[in-house]
Amino acid sequence: MATWNAAVEDRAHAPARWVAVGDSLSEGQGASTCSDRWLDLTLAALREAHPTEGAAGGAGYLPAEFAVYGPDSTWGDWASATTGSTSFDDSVPDLGYRAVRMLPGSSRTYTFTGTGVDIWWTRYPGSGSFTYRVDSSSPVQVDTDGAASTGTMTKVDGLTAGKHTVTVSALGTVDLEGFTVYDGDRDRGVTLLDATHSGATVGLFTKDEAGFLGAMRRAAPDLVTITLGGNDAKSLTADQLLPDYERFVRALRRLPSKPSVLVIGEFAPGPSMQAQLREPWSAYRDVAKRVAAATGSAYVSIADAFPGDLASRPGISPTDDLHPDDRGQRTISRAVLRALRDGAQ
């Protein structure tokens, strides 16, 4: 965890940037609100443990639309207002593959608290233009046509601390990826960038690996946490999953920022889901640990935090007997914080 520890130590002079990559376990499916996710709880705890003068800390990177779903998690589309035709687009290799395709004449408005915001969008040949407007300011036009590039950003700074709105209006067809929200922490403090996707497999992140790694280079993480494998088990054997997972983690470790990587071992799914797996869960149980060892990454398992049969485990949503509820989110946060504090093995 050397890169992450050094970044936290130097947080008064440069941001310590954490990128979370993973499936529903990290995106927060089961949590009643976005702020009740273990990611957000862990971020708040890290900021409390490592305060930075003058940097209250914003929400970090939020996708244009989350991939969570009801009835437990109904906060997926967090836009406060929409017009025209827009649709969720999981083909764009941004942070989490959760862009929104906006057709000409459409608009989306988002509310945030902070002092600045980065608007993330996709550049590709033939892409249209959009305008953005913060609060009641005049619209600013952005042209997105050009050589293919994901994770392109338009920066807005100098806002008064507090609540604001940003409205993106499509003049042509555009892919809106998301926003990074800052509250005094653009150049210091501890920041979280959410690159998760409910239902994700390793294959989701590698189907356009060059594009995804391009977005990750722009994110420049000091720490990457990973929860993957459970969904892969529906279509891959453990022996098939292992090399794909290992190659993906090696690619993350080779990012220019040389991030610390924490691989998080998932708990066993319930009997109904286990029946859908290619092999018994025991065959997949150690894949994440083996990947961490092979790539020189840190590892922590959260299985011990949810003992017993899944349907009776404290902290598991009674709706689907699979995803952590608000109590379970707090349980995961404590386990990850201990791993970051003590140095995961």
Stockholm file with secondary structure:
# STOCKHOLM 1.0

chainA/1-345         MATWNAAVEDRAHAPARWVAVGDSLSEGQGASTCSDRWLDLTLAALREAHPTEGAAGGAGYLPAEFAVYGPDSTWGDWASATTGSTSFDDSVPDLGYRAVRMLPGSSRTYTFTGTGVDIWWTRYPGSGSFTYRVDSSSPVQVDTDGAASTGTMTKVDGLTAGKHTVTVSALGTVDLEGFTVYDGDRDRGVTLLDATHSGATVGLFTKDEAGFLGAMRRAAPDLVTITLGGNDAKSLTADQLLPDYERFVRALRRLPSKPSVLVIGEFAPGPSMQAQLREPWSAYRDVAKRVAAATGSAYVSIADAFPGDLASRPGISPTDDLHPDDRGQRTISRAVLRALRDGAQ
#=GR chainA/1-345 SS CHHHHHHHHTTTTSCEEEEEEESHHHHTTTCSSGGGSHHHHHHHHHHHHSCCTTCCCCCEEEESSCCCCTTTCCCSCCCSEEESCEEEETTSCSTTSCEEEECTTCEEEEEEESSEEEEEEEEBTTCCEEEEEETTSCCEEEECBSSCEEEEEEEECCCCSSEEEEEEEESSCEEEEEEEEESSCSSSSEEEEEEECTTCCHHHHHTTHHHHHHHHHHHCCSEEEEECSTTGGGTSCHHHHHHHHHHHHHHHHTSTTCCEEEEEECCCCCHHHHTTSSSCHHHHHTHHHHHHHHHTCEEEECGGGSCSCGGGCTTBCTTTSSSBCHHHHHHHHHHHHHHHHHTCC
#=GC SS_cons         CHHHHHHHHTTTTSCEEEEEEESHHHHTTTCSSGGGSHHHHHHHHHHHHSCCTTCCCCCEEEESSCCCCTTTCCCSCCCSEEESCEEEETTSCSTTSCEEEECTTCEEEEEEESSEEEEEEEEBTTCCEEEEEETTSCCEEEECBSSCEEEEEEEECCCCSSEEEEEEEESSCEEEEEEEEESSCSSSSEEEEEEECTTCCHHHHHTTHHHHHHHHHHHCCSEEEEECSTTGGGTSCHHHHHHHHHHHHHHHHTSTTCCEEEEEECCCCCHHHHTTSSSCHHHHHTHHHHHHHHHTCEEEECGGGSCSCGGGCTTBCTTTSSSBCHHHHHHHHHHHHHHHHHTCC
//
